[in-house]
Amino acid sequence: MQPFFGRRFAAVLGCLLSSFAAFAQTDVILPVQGQVTDAGATSPLPGVVVRWLEVPSSGVSTDASGKFMLVRPARGSASHLIISALGFRADTLTIGATDQAFVRVGLRRSVTLGEVKIEERAPAYSSLTPTNTQVITSRDLTKSACCNLAESFETNAAVEVSTTDAVSGAKQIQLLGLDGAYSLLTVDNLPALRGLSTPYRLSYLAGTWIESIDIIKGMGSVVNGYESIAGQVNVRLKDPDKAERLLFNAYGNDLGKSDLNLNLSAQTSAKLSTALLLHTDHLGHRVDRNKDGFLDLPLATQYNLFNKWKYKSGTGIVHEVGLGALRETREGGQVDFRQDAPTTTAYGTTLTTDRYTGFSKTSYTWPGRPYQSLGLLLSGTSHAFDSRYGIRTYDGKQRTGLATLLFQSVLGTTAHTYRVGLSYLHDDYREVYKDGFIYLSESEAERYQREHPTRFERVPGAFAEYTYQNARNLTLVGGVRTDWHNLYGWVLTPRFNVKYDATANTVLRLAAGTGFRTANPIAENAGMLVSSREFSVASNLRPERAWNVGGSVTQYFTVAGHPATLVADYYHTEFQNQVVADAYSSPRVLQIGNLEPGGRSFSRSFQTEIQVEPIKGLQAKAAYKFLDVRTSYVGELLPRALTPRHRLFANVGYATAFDKWRADLTMQWFGQRPLAYTPGSEGHGHGAGAPGLNYAPRYALLNGQVTRAFKRLELYAGVENLTNYRQPTPIAGATDPFGPNFDAAMVWGPTYGRLTYAGFRFTIE
């Protein structure tokens, strides 16, 4: 049924795109074209920036003959065209919806040059993108400590960050109620931090390296691959030609952890710039606040660096190169645990990670055709780790290479744009997992294969994406990609996004499409390793496939003359196959296998959020999220463990004039969430008469921070978990961690209580 359904979907999608294209050709809205000259010498001016006032990101530059072409904004009957160049007085033209399609502008030279800095807080929810996109800006990132990517979402309602267990310190994100593995994580729009790096990947990007974060719910572009199911999180690192020349950040908290960050950037020549990003953190203090004999956080040390270079030829060629390296060590477990002691003396976890990354992005834009470009994107990763969880050992190596050739242009006018390309993915996974369990029914060869899983993926692919924009109120994006997977054959990935501006301040969006990914069952359930559960992984695992359909309504309005935003969205994800980790059926065994025949696995996510600025300097936002995430376990549809059904979020921030003082307060309330039975207890028996599920209690968290800003220095101090709330018993069987009742994986709340911190940022622009 799946291939037949895929062919029918592709046929319907093709008919829709053809119909929209035919309709668009009969109602063409021509872009604005023109020429900019020197009013005094009447000679053409190349390199002049031309943009719409209403769409700051729409800018283009004039070519060698001073000519330009710019797509009209999608909203508004009249727009304002801003023309600016260094050494000339800027000019502004009012362009009506039906005005001339070609304009001539003569700029007059300015007498003196000065620095003018204009800052404006853009809406967190973009009104321009066809996808439901929320942007976390660099300013948002300073509202909390934000030492790494995991802490970058603390003042955001769309993404939850949870701790996988009470010992290792690993964290993961959740989007639309699904684990982070179902969200495509990209860095500068290149897939990154995937595969075996999933358990600890949120600690591999320092907060001070990040310029902004784009959170895309639902299906994104086919250009980025086929793995996205719940959405995409794109992290934009500091750009070499825009970053501050120097940024130094120091942080410390009352647990004894310290962070140091240093960003350096330089314009080495008129065409070449570079940025060096350095980070290190260290926790060497043994803390056990709840007196259960286990460290509240593992001892850890990380050294991390990334170097970016950017070359702009001025003739249409832009080339970027980046290289990164990371070394991290972790040691957790009982307070008396020492890494060089015998395995059974005390329970402990250790981790040593070496990671190397690199990328190259080259693009060429045709002179006089800012809409037409050719790009080559290359990236590579080497990720290796050695880890230990009590008597278990888990080591892994991943070698990944990705190449994408991308061409984009227009069909007749810029109302019809398209992108086509080729891609190739190389994944080499080698794992070693030994848990001490011996099965009499398996041979030595079968045991070796179970303990040394390997996987080689070779995936060439091709994709095409068409965008129609009528320059008034409608944007359609239809894309399809086809890939040949060496293990699973042909993979068809169709995706479709619609944005319709119902009014000047009301935006409607719809999204639909499919996702496909290969699971890494041990790495994606690493939190369960910190228990006495036996891992039972099926040998016939199939790839995961899912449909995602949803949409959103965004309403922009004003409150007391200040901008405000109201957003509501709903998404439904339905798995055709999922690799299910069943912790319900047996408390002693984690059974990992395919979704059972006739079973279902789905996620329903509803969220509504309002952002207002009732008075100047005071910003407030509040959100409510409802999640219905269920999976079939032995014939019974049960809620996914550790996923709260209800969540409330609120954030209030106040800034005085010139941002000299800033204060932020964040509240999060979590509803009940189901728990799996701990080892040694009676498991859920399924069906009539089976014991009900255990649920964690409701609770709330309060975080706050105060910042004092000077010309180049910012001092900040804050507190997390102000009420000092703790999960009463985060580790079951802590007194006998090598016994049958040990479990540190059912973590649903804070484990170490209140945390206070302080730090400073020193910046030279």
N, C-alpha and C positions, 0 to 999 in steps of 0.2 A: 504493500500500500504506500510506503514512503516514497519510492521513486515515482509512482504514478501521481501522487499528490504533489511532489516537487515539480514534475513536468507541467501539471495543471497550473500551479502557482506561477511558474515562470511564464507560461503562455498568457495568463491573465495580466501579470505585471507588464509584459511586453505590449499588450493591447492598451493598457492604461497609459503607458508612456507615449505610445504612438498617438493616442487620442489627445493627450495634453500637448504634445508637440504640434499636432495639426491645429489645435485650438489657438495655441500661442502664436502661430505664424499668421493668423488672421487678425491679431490684435497686438501688434508689436509696439512696445514702448521703447523708442530709441534712446540710447544713452546720450549724455551730454558730452560733446566734443568741443575742442577749442584750441587756441594757441595763445601763449603768453609771451609778451615781448618787453624789452626795455623801452619805457616810454620816452626816454631822452634820446636814445640812439636808434630806436625802432628795430633793433636786432632781436632775434629769438633768444629766449632764456631757457636753457636746459636745466634740469634738476629742480625745478620749482615744485613745491608740494601743493597739490590740489586735493581738497577733501570737503565732505559735507559737514556742516556744523552739527547736524543732528546725528551723524554717524561718524564719530572720531576715528574709528578704525578703518575707514573707507579710503584712506589717502593713496594717491598715485603720484608719480613724478613725471614731469614733462620730459620728452625725449630731446635728441640733439637739435631738432628743429622747433623746440618749444611747444610741441603739440601734446595733447592728452586726451584720454577718453575715460569716462567715469559713469558707472551704473547709477541710475537714479535711486534714491532711498525708497524703501518699501512702504513707508508710512508718511502721511501728510500730503496736502495738496500743493504746498509751496515749500521750497527748501532753500537753504543758504549755502552758497559755494564760497569757501575760503581759499584764497590764493596767497601763499607766503613764500618768501625766499630770503636767505641771509643777505643783508645789505640793502634790502628794499622794503618799502612800506607795504604791509599786508593789505589786501583788498577783499571785500565781501560783496557777492552778487546774490540777489534774490531771483531764484529760478522757479517759475510756476510749473505745474504739472504738464501744461500744454505749450510751454514756451519753446523758443527756438532750440534746436539740437546742436548748434555750433555758436560759440562765443569767442570774442577776441578781447584780451585784457592787456593793458599796458601798465606795468608796475613802475612806480617812481622810486628813485634811490632815496634811502634814508640818510639824514645828516649825521646822526650819531647812532651807535649801537649800544644797546643795554640789555640786561637780562630780565626777562619777564617770565615768571613761573606761575602758571595757572593750574590749580588742583581742584578736582571735582570728584565726589564719590559717585561712582557709577552704580547702577542697580545690580544687586547680587545675582538676580535672574535676568539673563540676557534677553532682550526683545528681538535680536537680530538672527540668532542661530535657528536653524530648522529643528534642532534637537532640544530637549528640555535640559538646559545647561545652567548650573549654578557655579559661580566663580568665587573662590576664596582668595582674596587679594593679600599682598604682602602686609598691608595694614591689619587685616583680620588676623594674620598669623602672630602679630605682636600682642593680641589680647590674652594670650596664655603663654606659658613658658616655651612651648613649641621647640623642644630640643631635637625632635625628629619627626618624621612623617606621621607616626602614630598619634602624636599630640597635636597635629595640625587640624584635626577634626573636632576638637573639644568644644568649639563655639559654633558648630554646624549641626543642623538637625537631620540632614539627608543620610549621613553615614554614621554608623555606630562602630566603636572600637571596643573589643572585648578581649579579656585575658584568657588564653587557652587552658591554663592550669595554674596551680598555686606554687609551683616550684621553678619552672624553667624561665619565666618572665616573657614568654612568647605572646604576641598579640596579633589579632587579625581584625579586618574590617568586615562589616556587613552592609550590603546595599540591597534594598528591596527584600530584606529578610533572608538573603542568601549569603553563604560564606564568601569570604574575599576571593577565593579561587574562581568564582563565577564572574568577577568583575575584571575587565582588562585593565591592567595598570601599565600606563605608558609614561615615559619620560621624554619630554620634548617631542611628543607624538610618535615615539618609537616604542614598540612593545619591550618591556623590561621587567625585572624582578618577578619572574614567573617560574613555574616548575618547582624544583627542589628548594628554592629560596623562599617559598611561600610562608613557612612558619615564622621567620624572623625578618621578613623583608621590610616591614614598616620602620625598623631601626636603622636601615641602610642609607637613608637620605636625611641629612641634617636640615633642620628647620630654616636656618639662615641661608641655605643654598637656594631656597625656593622663592621664585618670583610670584607665582600664583598657582592655584589648583583648579582645574575644571572638572566638575562632577556631572557626568552625562548619564541620565537615567534612560533605561530602555536601549533599543538598538541604535548603535552609532553607525559609522561609515564602514563599508566593506573594504576600504583602502587599508585599514589597520588590521585586517585579518578576520578570522572566523571564530575566535575564541570568546568574544564578549557575549555573555548571556544576560546578566543583570544590568550591565552598563559599563561605563568606562570612567576611570579616574586618570586624568592627564596632569602630570606635574611639570610645570615650566620652570626650569632652572634659570638662574641669573644669566642674562645675555651679556657677552663680553663688551659690546659697544654701548651698553646702557647701564650696566651695573655701577655701583659706587666704587670709587677708587680703593677704598679701604673700609672694611667693616670688621670690628672685633667684638665678640660677644663672650661673656663669661657668666656661668650659671652654677649655683650650688644649692642643695636642699638639706633638710635636717636628717635625711637617711645617710648622708655622707657622700652622695653622688655629686660629681662635678663635670661640667661640660665647658670646652673651649672651642671657639669657632673663629676662623680668620678667612675673610674673603678679600682677594686682591684682584684688581683689574687694571689694565693699561692699554692705551692706544699706541701701539708700537710704531705705527706709520699711518698715513692717511687712509690706507686700505685694510690694515691688519690690526686686530685687537685680540686680547686674551684675558681670561679670567682663571684664577687659581683659587679653588675652594678647599679649605682644610677643616677637619673636624676631629676631635678626640673626646672621649668621655671615659670616666672611671668611677667604679663603686668598689671600694675595698673594705668597707665596714660591715661587719656581721650584725644584722639586725633581726631580732625575733620579738616583736612587740606583743604578740598574742601568746607567747610562752608555750607553743606547741612543739618546740624542739627543732623546727624548720626555719630556714632563712625566709624572711618576708620577700626579699628580692635577691636574685643571684648576684654574686660577685662578678663584675664584668669590666672589660677594658676593650675599647675599640679605637682603631686608627683608620682614618678614612680621608681620601683626597680625590679630587676631580679637577681636571684641567681642560678648559675649552679654548679653542682658537676659532676666529671668524675672519674670513677674507671677503671683501666686497670690491670687485674690480671696477665698478662704475660703468661697466659696459654690459651688464646683465648677468654676470657670473657671481654667485655667492657660494662660498665653500666653508663648511664648518667641520671641525674635528674635535673629538672629546675622548679623553682617556681617564679611567678611574681605577683605584685599587683600594681594597679594604682588608683589614685583619681584625678579627674579633675573637675574644675568649670569654667563656662564661663558666661559672661554677656555682651550682645551687644544691639544695638538699638540706640535710640535717646540719645543725650548727657545728657538730663535731666532725663533719665530713672533711677529709683532705684528699686531694686528687691522687697523691702517691700512696695512700693507704690501701690495704686489701679491700676487695670489692664488697665483702659482706660485713666489714667493720661498722660502717655507717652508710645510710642511703644517700646517694648523691647523683647529680646530673652534671655533665661537662659538655662543652661544645667549643670546637676550634674551627673557624671559618676563614677561608682565603678566597677572595673574589676579585676578578679583574674584568673590566668592561671597556669597550671602545666603540665609537661610532664615527661615521663619515657621512655628511650630507652635502651634495653638490647640486645646484640648480642653475639653470640658464633661462632667462626671460628675454623673449624676442624684443629688440628695440622697436619702440612705437606700438607694441602689442603687450601691454601689461597683463592681459588676460591669458597669454599663451606662454607656457613654460615646460621645461623638461627637467626631471629630477632623478637622481640616483641616491638611494638610501641604503647604507650598509651598517650593520651592527654585529657585535660578537660578544660573548660572555663565557667566562670560565668560572664556575662556582664549585668549590670543593669543601667538604666539612667532615669532621670526625666527631661523633657524639656518643654519649653513654647515659643511659637512664637506669640506674640501679645495676642489675645484672645484664641488662640488654645493651647491645651495641648497635648503633645505626650510623653508617657512613655512606656518603654519596658524592658523586661527581657528575656535573652537568656541563656539556659543551654545546653552545647554541650559536648558530649563525643565521642571519636574516638579511636578504637582499631584496630591494624593491625598486623597479624602474617605473616611473610615473610620468605621464604626459597629460596636460590639461589645456583646453582651448575652448572655443565657442563654436556654435552652429549658427552662422549668419550674424547674429547679434549677441550681446552679452546677456540677453534674457535667457539664452539657451547655452549652458556651459556643460562640459563633460570632462570626465577624468577616466583614463584607461591605463592599465599597467600590468606588469608581470611581477611575480614574487617567488621566492624560494626560501623554504625554512629547513634548517638542518638542526635536529635535536639528538643528542647522544646522552642517554641516562645510564648510569652504572651505580647500583646500590648494593650495600651489604647490610643485612638485618639478621641478627642472631639474638634469640630470646631464651635459649636454653631448653625450649620444648622439643621433645623427641617423639616422633610418631612411629610406632612399630610397623605400621602398614606401608611406610614409604622407604624407598631404597636410598642408598647413599647419593646417587645421581639426582633423585627427586629432591632430596633434602638440600643438596647444593644449589639446585635451581631455585628452590623456595627462598634460600638465604642470600642468593646473589641475583636478584632480578635486574634485567637489563632491557633497554628499549631503544631502538634506533628509528627515528622518524625522518623521512625525506619527503618533502611536500612542495612540489612546484605548483603554481597557481596563476590564474589570470582573473582580472576583475574589470568592471566598467560601471561608471556611475554618472547619471544624468541629472542635472539640476535645472529646473525652470523657475524663473522669478519674473513676475509681471510688473515689478517695480512699484506696485501699489499695495497689495495686500496678500499675495499668495506666493508661497515657495514650496516646490515639490522636489524631493530628492529620491530617486529610485536607483538602487544599485544591486548588482548580482556578482558573485564571484564563484568560480569553480576551481577546485583543487584536487590533485591526485595524491592521495595518501598511500604510502607504500604498504601500510598495514591494513587499511580499511577501505581502499578504493576511492571512487569519486565522491566528493563532498560538494553539494550545491548549497550556497548561502545567499538567499535573497533578503533584501532589507528595503524598507520604504518609510520615509518621513514626510509629513505634511505640516506646514505652518500657515495659518490663516489669520490675518489681522481683521477680526470682526469689526472693530472700531479702531480709532487712533490709539486707544489705551487698553484694548482687550485682544489678547493673543491666544489662539487655540492651536494645539499641537496634537498630532496623532503619530504613532510609531508602531511598526510591526516588522517581524523578521525572525530569523533563526540563528542559533549559535551551535557550535560544535567544539568539543575539547576532549583531550585525553587526560584522564585523572592520574594523579600520583597518590595512591591510597595511603601509603605510610606517612609521607611528608604532610599531606593535608589533614591527617588525624594525629599529628605528633603529640598533641596535648594528652591523648589517651595513653601514650606510652608511660606517663607518670601515674601508673596504677598497676594493680596486679592482674588486669585483664589480659587474656591471651588474644593475640591478633590472628584472625582466620581470614585470609585473603583468597578469594576465588581465583582460579587459574584462567577463567574464560571471560575476563572483564572486557566489556565493549566500550566504545567511546560514548561520551555523554552528548545527547542532542536535546534541544529544547526550543520551544516557540516563546516569544515574548511579544505581547500586545498591550498597548496602553496609550495614555494621552494625558494632557494637562491643560489647565486654564490659568492664564496669568492676567491679572487686572492691575493696571497702574492708576493711581489716583493721588489726591493730595489731602493732607491733614494739617490744618492751620497754615496752609501755604507751603508746606514742605512735602516732598515726594514720599509716597508709600506704595507698597506692593502686596498683593494677595495672590497666593498660588495654591492650587489644588491639583493633585495628580493621582492617577490610579494605574497600576500595572499588574498584569497577570502573566506569570511564567509557568508554562506547562512542559514537563519533561517527557520526552518520548523514551529516553533511557537515562538513568542516573546511576552512578556508582554509590550505593547506599551503605553507610556505616551504621549498622544496627546495634545500638547499645541497650535496647529495650528487651529483646527476646531472651537474652541470657546475661545475668550480671557478671559472669566470669569471663565471657568471651565477647570480643568486638568482632562481629561478623560483617565482612566487607564483600559485597557482591553486586550484581546488576539488579536493577529494579525488577521485582518479581513479575511474571506474566500476569497480565490483567490488573496489575497494581497501578497506582497513581502517585505522582510527586509533583507538587505545585506550590507556588507562592503567590499570594494576593497582597498587594501593598497599596495602602491609601495614606496620603499625607496632605495636610493643609498647613500653610504657614503664612503669617502676616508680618510685615516689616514696616515700621512707622518711625517718624522723627517728629514727635509732637511739639517740641521746642528746639530751637537751634542748639546743636551740640549734644542733644540727647537722642540716642537711637535705641529702639527696642524691637525685639522680634520674638514671636512665640509660635510653636508648632505642635501639632498632634499627629501621631502616626499609629495606624492600625495595621497589624501584620497577621495574616492567616497562612501559615507555612505548615504543610502536612505531607507525610510520606506513608506509603503502605509498608507495614511490617508484619509478615506472616499473615496476610489477608486482612489486617485491620489498619484503617487509616488513622494515624496518630499525629499529633503535633510534633514538630521537630524539637528536640531537646535544646534547652538553653536559649530559646528565642522568645522574648516577651511579646505578648499579644498587643499590649498598649504601651505607648510611650509619650510623655509630655516633655517639652523643651522650651526654655525661655532664656533670653539673654538681654541684658540692659547695659548700655555703655554710655558714658558721658565724657565729653572733652571740653575743656575751657578754651578760651580764645587762643589761637595760634598753637593749639594742642600742647600747651605747657603742662597741663595735668590731664591724665586719662584714667578712668576707672571703669572696670568691667565686672559684672556679676552674672554667672551662668547657673541655671538650675536645670537638673534632669531628673525626671521621675519615671521609674520603670515599673510596669505591672508584673503580675505573676508570670513565671516561666516554668515549663515542665522540666523535670530532672529525671535522668536515668537512674535506675537502682544501683547502689554501690555494690561492689563485689562482696560476696558473703551474705547478702540479703536475698529475699525472694524476688525474682524478676517478674516482669509483667507477663502474664500467661496468655493474653489475647483472648478475645471473644467473651461470651457470657460468663459471669462469675469471676473474671480476672480482677485482681486488685487494681484500684485506681492509680493514676499516676501521681507521683510526688510533685509538688509545686514549690518554688522558692517564693518567699514573701515579697510584697511590694516595698520599695524603698526610694529615697530621693538623695541626690547629691548636690552640694553647693560648692562652686569654685569662684574665687574672686582674685582680682589683680589690680594694683595701682601703679601707674607709671608717671614719672616726672621727667620732662624733656627739657634739655638745654640746647644750645646751638648745635653741638656735635655729639652730645652725650645724652643717653637715656638711662635712668635708673628705674628698676622695677622690682616689685616684691608681691608675692601672692600666696594663696593658700588653696589647696585642693582638698575636697571632702571636709568642708568646714565643720560639719556636725560630728565628725569622727565616727561615722557609721562603718561597721565591719560585718562581714559574713561570720557568723558565730563559729562554725567549724569548717574552714575551707579544705582541710585535709582529713579524710576519714581514715581511721586506723593509723594515725601518726605515730603511735607508740610501738608499732610493729610493721615497719614499712616493707619488710620482706615477707610478710604474712599474706594470707589470702584475702584480707579485708581492706587492703590499702587502696586509696583512691584520692588523687589530688586533681582530677579532671573536671569535677562538677563544680566549677567556680562560677558564681553568678553575681558576686558583689565584691567590694573592696576587701583586701586582705590585710593591709597594714595601716588603715585608719588615716588620720589627718596628716597632710604633708605641707610643710611651708618651704618657700624657696625665695631666693633673691638673685639679682644679676644686673648686668649693665651692658649697654651697646654703645660703642664708639664708632662714629661714621665720618668719613671724609668723602664728600661727593666728587 
